[in-house]
Amino acid sequence: MLGKKLVTAQKRGETRALCLGLGMVACSMMMYFFIGITIVPFYTKSVWTTESVCKVLKANIKDKAFCPSREGSEDEEIFPYPCLQVWVNLTASGQEVMLYQTEDTLERNPKCSYVPDKLENSKEVKARIETIASNFKKYKTFPCYYDPGGTQTNVILSRLYPSKGLLFAFLWPTLMFTGGCLIIILVKISQYVSVLSAWQ
């Protein structure tokens, strides 16, 4: 009687472990799919892939620009903000080009190097842009990204999805997939050993 109870408990434990392993594999595949349709297209779409050194030539705050809402956004309001324009010398080519914060900045407003998030306090926005401008004037040399193919003549300060960020995004589903596979393999080995012991 005790032996049957132990066998039943063992089978239940193996079933639960197998379900856990399969669940981990399924979740990791869903995460792979989600990353593949969200982050990867933005990463492959970006042409600013090569890092170089930029030297600030001028950083001026122009008259106020208007920030349109994103496409598909329910909020159609447009708010004004000071337009910061930063021109740099790209070491790789020696050309004078305009600097943008990220790829998204160029799409939102190609006239300004920095586009703030929508804030109710316009003074806070103005103070932030003035701080950014002073930092550019203070730290004149910094790394930046440019398009080696030449389709984009401007440069960006940082990529939205750099290579390290993409690898980090794939790290967790990879660990989950590996853990799930190991659990399934261990359960199958345990079942094989149990059958072999019973046969002997």
C-alpha positions, 0 to 999 in steps of 0.5 A, a space after each residue: 500500500 505504501 509503495 503504491 502511494 509513493 508511486 502515485 505521489 511520484 507520478 503526480 510530481 512528475 506531471 506537475 514538473 512536466 507541466 511547469 517545464 512546458 509552461 516555461 517553454 510556452 511563455 518563452 516562445 510568447 516572449 520571443 514572438 512579442 520581442 520579434 514584433 516590437 523591438 526587433 523591427 525598430 532595431 533593424 529599421 535604424 540606420 544609425 549603426 556606427 559609433 563615432 565622435 562628435 564635437 559640438 559646434 553650436 547649440 542654440 535655442 530658437 523660437 518656440 516649436 510645436 510638438 504634434 501628438 504621436 500618430 494614433 494618439 487620442 490626445 490631439 493637443 499640440 504644445 509649444 516648447 523651445 526648439 534646441 538645435 545642436 550642430 556638431 562636427 562628425 569626426 568620421 566624415 568631418 562634416 557639419 551635421 545636426 544632432 538628434 537625441 534618438 531616431 524618434 526625435 527626428 520623426 517627431 520634429 526634424 527641426 529640433 534636436 530634442 523633443 520633450 515629453 508633454 508636460 503641463 509646466 512649460 517653465 519646467 520644459 524650458 529649464 530642462 532644455 536650457 540645461 541640456 543646451 548648457 551641457 552640450 556647450 560644457 561637454 563638447 566632445 561625446 560619442 554619437 551614432 551615424 549612418 555609414 550608408 549615407 542615407 541619413 546625413 544627421 547623427 543621433 546621440 543614443 539609439 532607442 534599442 542598442 545591441 546590448 539592449 536587444 541582447 538583454 531583451 532576449 536574455 530572459 526568454 532564453 533563460 526561461 526556455 533553457 530552464 523549461 527544457 532542462 526540467 522536461 529532460 530531467 522528468 523524462 530521465 526520471 521516468 526512464 530510470 523508474 521504468 528501468 528499475 521496475 523492469 529489473 
